[in-house]
Amino acid sequence: MRSKISMLGLILIASTTGCESTRWNWLKKDSNIDIAKPGPSNTSGLVAYLNDNAHRVKTMQIEDMSIDLTSGTQSFGLTGRIFAERPRSFRMMVYAVGKTEVDIGSNANEFWFWAAKNPDPYQYFCSYKDLSDGRIRMMPLPIQPEWVMETLGIGSYGPADKFQLEADPDPKLLRLVEKTKSPRGDPVRKVIVMNRKEVRAPQPQVTAFLLLDDRSGQEICSAQILSTRQDGATGAILPYKMEIRVPAQKMKLTLKLDGSTTNRQLAGTPFSRPQMTGVEAFNLATGRTESPGTQRVGAP
């Protein structure tokens, strides 16, 4: 369950929002945020922008996701689908030559992930209660499930007081920094990199999501936002193209999200953990496998 499932799971860390002028009106047009005076109004305005954009979208469905994966000297082409519903329900399936290669999901009760080429042939899962109680014994993915919704641009970003406003090495950018912990309890920093001035789609207002080791400052992974689009139904600025980098594994994934619809009722039960024939379910909290009959399948 090492590199392959970690890489494929990190596909989830891959998107964010943009901006339109009516949502940037707390900042005077053509002015810069003064990092030397990072007052609460600046931080509150930035977080309010993120939350306003996210709250426009309740559900999201992406039917045509293309993935160009580079790992070392090898390159692969994959396709996929994404379903998401606020606050924490999502499902992503990745395909190669018509076969399912990855199935990752979350609902109100639990999250799970499975990869066909993973050396350990399990469907890993954990309840949110066990996660919040700190009972996870192992965690192949270096991300918390709720981060997925944030990086899809439809998470809950507030309150503003959990962020610190910092300068970026690029003077045209700024950073919102949140200190938190990984699922294994390691201190990490979640960084949202934003343009200081207003830009419009397809240019991204938010240019990157970074996950950094808080002790060393080393990058665990990042999602570089290359372009966005404005959703016609909601006015939300949503991701269109992005690049995921995983330095430790020398991997890069370029994602393009086509066939996107918002705020439509999602058919079926995409947020139920599937019972997979011939695949054991592995509970990350107990460190044991469970028979199909004991699987807890939840739905939002």
Secondary structure as GFF3:
##gff-version 3
##sequence-region A 1 300
A	DSSP	alpha_helix	3	9	.	.	.	ID=ss1
A	DSSP	three_ten_helix	10	12	.	.	.	ID=ss2
A	DSSP	three_ten_helix	21	23	.	.	.	ID=ss3
A	DSSP	alpha_helix	40	55	.	.	.	ID=ss4
A	DSSP	beta_strand	59	71	.	.	.	ID=ss5
A	DSSP	beta_strand	74	85	.	.	.	ID=ss6
A	DSSP	beta_strand	89	96	.	.	.	ID=ss7
A	DSSP	beta_strand	99	106	.	.	.	ID=ss8
A	DSSP	beta_strand	110	115	.	.	.	ID=ss9
A	DSSP	beta_strand	122	127	.	.	.	ID=ss10
A	DSSP	alpha_helix	128	132	.	.	.	ID=ss11
A	DSSP	alpha_helix	145	151	.	.	.	ID=ss12
A	DSSP	three_ten_helix	160	162	.	.	.	ID=ss13
A	DSSP	beta_strand	164	167	.	.	.	ID=ss14
A	DSSP	beta_strand	173	181	.	.	.	ID=ss15
A	DSSP	beta_strand	187	195	.	.	.	ID=ss16
A	DSSP	beta_strand	206	213	.	.	.	ID=ss17
A	DSSP	beta_strand	219	230	.	.	.	ID=ss18
A	DSSP	beta_strand	237	246	.	.	.	ID=ss19
A	DSSP	three_ten_helix	247	249	.	.	.	ID=ss20
A	DSSP	beta_strand	251	262	.	.	.	ID=ss21
A	DSSP	beta_strand	280	283	.	.	.	ID=ss22
A	DSSP	beta_strand	288	290	.	.	.	ID=ss23
A	DSSP	three_ten_helix	292	294	.	.	.	ID=ss24
###
